Amino acid sequence: MKAVVITKYGGPDVLELANVPEPHAGRGQLRVRVHAAAVNPADVLFRVGDIDAALNDDVPRPYRPGMDVAGILDEIGEDADTDLRVGERVMAMVVPIDPSGGAYAEFVVLQPQQVTRAPAGSDHAHAATVPMNGLTARHALDVLDLPPDAWIAVTGAAGAVGGYVVELAKADGLHVVADAGPTDRDLVSSFGADIVVPRGDGIAERIRSAIPGGVDAVIDTALSGAEIEPVLRPGGQLAILRKPGERGMQELPAREDIEVRDVWVPEYRLAHDKLDGLRRLAEEKKLTMRVAHVYPAAQAPEAHRRIEAGGVRGRLVLEF
């Protein structure tokens, strides 16, 4: 099969389209014929070697990035626990440090709990934007475990994960204050944010001015770190998507009266009920699937260059 692989860590040009062995569904497994694979910042971390310590001998070589797929279920292994049928349109979160390898391939073999139906009415590209980004947002809200009517601040709200956080928070009955640049204000408002403040320097002061008592929690998709700390009330929580020292992450707050929560989305690799819940919300138009651009798989280097340049609204998607 064709797959986008890396044989060494480095810049976008280390990505190459190659022929690799085609996998088949074994006992208890499903195989997806991939039509679309979303491109995420996590794929860049994988490509440059930041996740090397998590890899083991079970990961197929050459390595493949990619954490989101949408396509057609085309093989069901013996004794697989699923109500899906061959030929159905599906989506899944793929974890490239697992034996399945990454999502940038024509076929992936997964556990049944990883795979659910694609949202009705979506195409493959839009469905591919849901699993990893949606589960990251869902996991962040779950680890915070906030009561209805709590106030949450979302940084990077115009981004793929940030937009899903806003929409899922509203679906959970939370109040949201979010940031946006001038050209993104209407977009973030459309996600349901109760208050939208200008992003950039001084954002903490602007949020605190809007919510004088401080918010109950922050989901920091913009990787602001300690800069966002002043918006939290005593006893508040900060959900972080990367650990201190990881690429792009700023230093964390030193306050002892707040809790820092790690969000590690591979923990939700088998959370089928969570993924299927995202499908239902997308079908109800409560979760907005956004595609910025679709590239042929062979143009993966260009897609990586564009995501590293920043400012992408929605997801870039590779087409197989």
C-alpha positions as CSV (number, residue, x, y, z in Angstrom):
1,M,0.0,0.0,0.0
2,K,1.0,3.7,-0.3
3,A,1.9,5.4,3.0
4,V,3.5,8.7,4.0
5,V,6.6,7.7,6.0
6,I,9.7,9.1,7.7
7,T,13.0,7.3,7.8
8,K,14.7,10.0,9.8
9,Y,13.5,12.9,11.9
10,G,13.6,16.4,10.5
11,G,11.8,19.1,8.5
12,P,8.8,18.6,6.2
13,D,10.9,17.2,3.4
14,V,11.6,14.0,5.4
15,L,8.0,12.9,4.6
16,E,7.9,10.7,1.6
17,L,5.2,8.6,-0.2
18,A,6.4,5.0,-0.2
19,N,5.2,1.4,-0.7
20,V,4.9,-0.5,2.5
21,P,3.4,-3.9,3.4
22,E,-0.4,-3.8,3.4
23,P,-1.9,-4.9,6.8
24,H,-5.0,-7.1,7.2
25,A,-7.5,-7.4,10.0
26,G,-6.6,-10.1,12.5
27,R,-8.8,-11.7,15.1
28,G,-10.8,-9.1,16.9
29,Q,-9.6,-6.3,14.6
30,L,-11.1,-3.9,11.9
31,R,-9.4,-2.6,8.8
32,V,-10.2,0.8,7.4
33,R,-9.6,1.8,3.8
34,V,-8.4,5.4,4.5
35,H,-9.7,8.1,2.3
36,A,-8.7,11.1,4.4
37,A,-6.2,11.7,7.2
38,A,-6.1,15.0,9.1
39,V,-2.8,16.8,9.7
40,N,-2.3,17.9,13.3
41,P,0.4,19.7,15.3
42,A,1.0,16.3,17.0
43,D,2.1,15.0,13.6
44,V,4.8,17.6,13.5
45,L,6.0,16.6,17.0
46,F,6.2,13.0,15.7
47,R,8.0,14.0,12.5
48,V,10.7,16.0,14.4
49,G,11.4,13.2,16.9
50,D,9.8,14.8,20.0
51,I,7.8,11.6,20.7
52,D,10.7,9.2,20.1
53,A,10.9,8.2,23.7
54,A,7.4,6.8,23.6
55,L,8.1,4.5,20.6
56,N,8.9,0.8,21.0
57,D,9.7,-2.2,18.8
58,D,6.0,-2.9,18.1
59,V,5.7,0.3,16.0
60,P,5.9,-0.5,12.3
61,R,8.9,0.9,10.4
62,P,9.3,3.1,8.6
63,Y,7.4,5.3,10.9
64,R,4.1,6.9,9.9
65,P,2.6,10.1,11.5
66,G,-1.1,10.7,11.7
67,M,-3.8,10.5,14.3
68,D,-7.1,10.9,12.4
69,V,-8.7,8.8,9.7
70,A,-11.9,8.7,7.8
71,G,-12.8,6.1,5.2
72,I,-14.6,2.8,4.5
73,L,-14.6,-0.2,6.8
74,D,-13.3,-3.0,4.4
75,E,-12.3,-5.9,6.7
76,I,-13.7,-7.3,9.9
77,G,-11.6,-9.9,11.7
78,E,-13.0,-13.0,13.3
79,D,-14.6,-12.3,16.7
80,A,-14.4,-8.6,16.3
81,D,-16.8,-6.9,18.7
82,T,-18.6,-4.4,16.5
83,D,-22.0,-3.6,15.0
84,L,-20.4,-2.1,12.0
85,R,-20.5,-3.7,8.6
86,V,-18.1,-3.8,5.7
87,G,-18.7,-0.9,3.4
88,E,-19.8,1.6,6.1
89,R,-18.3,5.0,6.3
90,V,-16.3,5.3,9.5
91,M,-13.8,7.5,11.4
92,A,-11.2,6.7,14.0
93,M,-8.4,8.1,16.2
94,V,-5.1,6.4,15.4
95,V,-2.2,6.5,17.8
96,P,1.1,6.3,15.8
97,I,3.1,4.9,18.8
98,D,0.8,1.9,18.8
99,P,1.4,-1.3,16.7
100,S,-1.2,0.0,14.2
101,G,1.2,2.7,13.1
102,G,0.1,6.2,12.1
103,A,-2.8,7.3,10.0
104,Y,-1.0,8.5,6.9
105,A,-1.6,5.3,4.9
106,E,-4.1,3.7,2.5
107,F,-5.1,1.1,5.1
108,V,-5.0,1.0,8.9
109,V,-5.9,-1.9,11.2
110,L,-7.5,-0.9,14.5
111,Q,-9.3,-2.1,17.6
112,P,-13.1,-2.0,17.2
113,Q,-13.4,0.5,20.1
114,Q,-11.4,3.0,18.0
115,V,-13.8,3.0,15.1
116,T,-17.2,4.6,14.8
117,R,-19.5,5.7,12.0
118,A,-18.7,8.9,10.3
119,P,-21.3,11.7,10.9
120,A,-24.2,11.4,8.5
121,G,-23.9,13.8,5.6
122,S,-20.2,14.5,6.0
123,D,-17.6,13.7,3.4
124,H,-14.4,11.9,4.3
125,A,-12.3,15.1,4.7
126,H,-14.7,16.7,7.2
127,A,-15.1,13.4,9.2
128,A,-11.3,13.1,9.5
129,T,-11.2,16.4,11.5
130,V,-13.3,15.0,14.3
131,P,-11.6,12.1,16.2
132,M,-8.3,13.3,17.6
133,N,-9.2,17.0,18.0
134,G,-12.7,16.2,19.3
135,L,-11.4,13.7,21.8
136,T,-8.7,16.1,23.0
137,A,-11.4,18.7,23.7
138,R,-13.6,16.0,25.3
139,H,-10.8,14.7,27.5
140,A,-9.8,18.2,28.6
141,L,-13.4,18.9,29.8
142,D,-13.7,15.5,31.4
143,V,-10.5,15.9,33.5
144,L,-11.7,19.3,34.7
145,D,-15.2,17.8,35.6
146,L,-16.8,21.2,36.1
147,P,-20.4,21.6,37.2
148,P,-23.0,23.2,34.9
149,D,-22.8,27.0,34.9
150,A,-19.1,27.1,35.8
151,W,-17.0,29.6,33.8
152,I,-14.2,28.4,31.6
153,A,-11.7,30.3,29.6
154,V,-10.4,28.9,26.3
155,T,-7.2,30.2,24.6
156,G,-6.7,29.6,20.9
157,A,-10.4,29.3,20.5
158,A,-10.3,29.8,16.7
159,G,-8.1,26.8,16.3
160,A,-9.3,23.2,15.6
161,V,-9.1,22.0,19.2
162,G,-10.1,25.3,20.7
163,G,-13.2,25.6,18.6
164,Y,-14.3,22.1,19.7
165,V,-13.6,23.0,23.3
166,V,-15.9,26.0,23.1
167,E,-18.7,24.0,21.4
168,L,-18.4,21.0,23.8
169,A,-18.3,23.3,26.8
170,K,-21.5,24.9,25.7
171,A,-23.1,21.5,25.2
172,D,-22.0,20.6,28.8
173,G,-23.9,23.7,30.1
174,L,-20.7,25.8,30.8
175,H,-20.2,29.5,30.3
176,V,-17.2,30.3,28.1
177,V,-14.9,33.3,27.7
178,A,-12.6,32.9,24.7
179,D,-10.0,34.8,22.8
180,A,-10.0,35.8,19.1
181,G,-8.2,38.0,16.7
182,P,-10.2,40.7,14.8
183,T,-10.8,38.4,11.8
184,D,-11.8,35.4,14.0
185,R,-14.3,37.2,16.4
186,D,-17.4,36.2,14.5
187,L,-16.1,32.7,14.1
188,V,-15.5,32.2,17.8
189,S,-18.9,33.8,18.6
190,S,-20.5,31.3,16.3
191,F,-19.2,28.5,18.4
192,G,-21.2,29.8,21.2
193,A,-18.7,31.7,23.4
194,D,-20.5,33.9,25.8
195,I,-17.7,36.5,25.9
196,V,-15.0,37.0,23.2
197,V,-11.9,39.1,24.2
198,P,-9.0,40.2,21.9
199,R,-6.2,37.7,21.8
200,G,-2.5,38.7,22.3
201,D,-0.6,40.5,25.0
202,G,-2.6,41.4,28.0
203,I,-5.2,38.7,27.4
204,A,-5.2,37.7,31.1
205,E,-6.1,41.2,32.2
206,R,-8.9,41.4,29.6
207,I,-10.4,38.1,30.7
208,R,-10.2,39.1,34.4
209,S,-11.9,42.4,33.6
210,A,-14.7,40.5,32.0
211,I,-14.9,37.9,34.8
212,P,-13.7,39.9,37.9
213,G,-13.9,36.9,40.3
214,G,-11.8,34.8,38.0
215,V,-12.8,31.7,36.0
216,D,-13.2,28.2,37.3
217,A,-10.9,26.7,34.7
218,V,-8.8,27.3,31.6
219,I,-8.2,25.0,28.7
220,D,-5.0,26.4,27.2
221,T,-4.9,25.3,23.6
222,A,-2.7,28.3,22.7
223,L,0.1,26.9,25.1
224,S,0.2,30.2,27.0
225,G,1.3,28.6,30.3
226,A,1.9,30.9,33.2
227,E,0.8,33.9,31.2
228,I,-2.8,32.9,31.5
229,E,-2.6,32.1,35.3
230,P,-4.1,35.4,36.6
231,V,-7.5,34.6,35.1
232,L,-8.0,31.7,37.5
233,R,-9.9,32.1,40.8
234,P,-8.4,30.4,43.9
235,G,-8.9,26.7,43.6
236,G,-9.2,27.0,39.8
237,Q,-7.9,24.5,37.3
238,L,-5.6,24.7,34.3
239,A,-5.8,22.0,31.6
240,I,-2.6,21.8,29.5
241,L,-2.2,20.0,26.2
242,R,1.6,19.7,26.4
243,K,4.0,19.4,29.3
244,P,6.5,22.1,30.3
245,G,9.6,21.8,28.2
246,E,7.8,20.3,25.2
247,R,7.9,22.2,22.0
248,G,5.9,25.4,22.1
249,M,4.8,25.0,25.7
250,Q,5.5,28.0,28.1
251,E,6.3,27.7,31.8
252,L,3.5,26.8,34.1
253,P,2.1,28.9,36.9
254,A,3.8,28.7,40.3
255,R,0.6,29.3,42.3
256,E,-0.2,26.7,44.9
257,D,-3.9,27.5,44.9
258,I,-4.6,26.1,41.5
259,E,-4.5,22.6,40.0
260,V,-2.8,21.8,36.7
261,R,-4.4,18.9,34.7
262,D,-2.5,17.1,32.0
263,V,-4.5,16.1,28.9
264,W,-3.1,13.1,27.1
265,V,-5.5,12.1,24.4
266,P,-4.1,8.6,23.8
267,E,-5.9,7.7,27.1
268,Y,-9.1,8.0,25.0
269,R,-7.9,5.7,22.2
270,L,-10.5,3.1,23.1
271,A,-13.2,5.5,24.4
272,H,-15.8,4.5,21.8
273,D,-18.7,6.1,23.6
274,K,-16.9,9.4,23.6
275,L,-16.0,9.3,19.9
276,D,-19.6,8.2,19.0
277,G,-20.9,11.1,21.1
278,L,-18.8,13.5,19.0
279,R,-20.5,11.9,15.9
280,R,-23.9,12.6,17.3
281,L,-23.1,16.2,18.1
282,A,-21.7,16.7,14.6
283,E,-24.9,15.4,13.2
284,E,-26.9,17.7,15.4
285,K,-24.8,20.7,14.1
286,K,-23.5,21.3,17.6
287,L,-19.9,20.4,16.5
288,T,-18.5,22.3,13.5
289,M,-16.3,20.2,11.2
290,R,-13.9,22.6,9.5
291,V,-11.6,21.7,6.6
292,A,-9.0,24.4,5.5
293,H,-7.5,22.5,2.5
294,V,-7.2,19.0,1.1
295,Y,-3.9,17.8,-0.3
296,P,-3.0,14.7,-2.2
297,A,-1.0,12.4,0.1
298,A,2.1,13.0,-1.9
299,Q,1.9,16.7,-0.9
300,A,2.3,15.9,2.8
301,P,5.5,18.0,3.1
302,E,3.5,21.1,1.8
303,A,0.7,20.4,4.3
304,H,3.3,20.2,7.1
305,R,4.9,23.5,6.0
306,R,1.6,25.2,6.0
307,I,0.6,24.0,9.5
308,E,3.9,25.0,10.9
309,A,3.5,28.5,9.5
310,G,0.4,28.9,11.7
311,G,-2.8,30.7,11.2
312,V,-4.7,27.7,9.7
313,R,-8.4,27.8,10.5
314,G,-9.9,24.3,10.4
315,R,-7.8,21.3,9.5
316,L,-5.5,20.4,6.6
317,V,-6.3,17.0,5.3
318,L,-4.4,14.4,3.2
319,E,-6.4,12.5,0.7
320,F,-5.6,8.8,-0.1
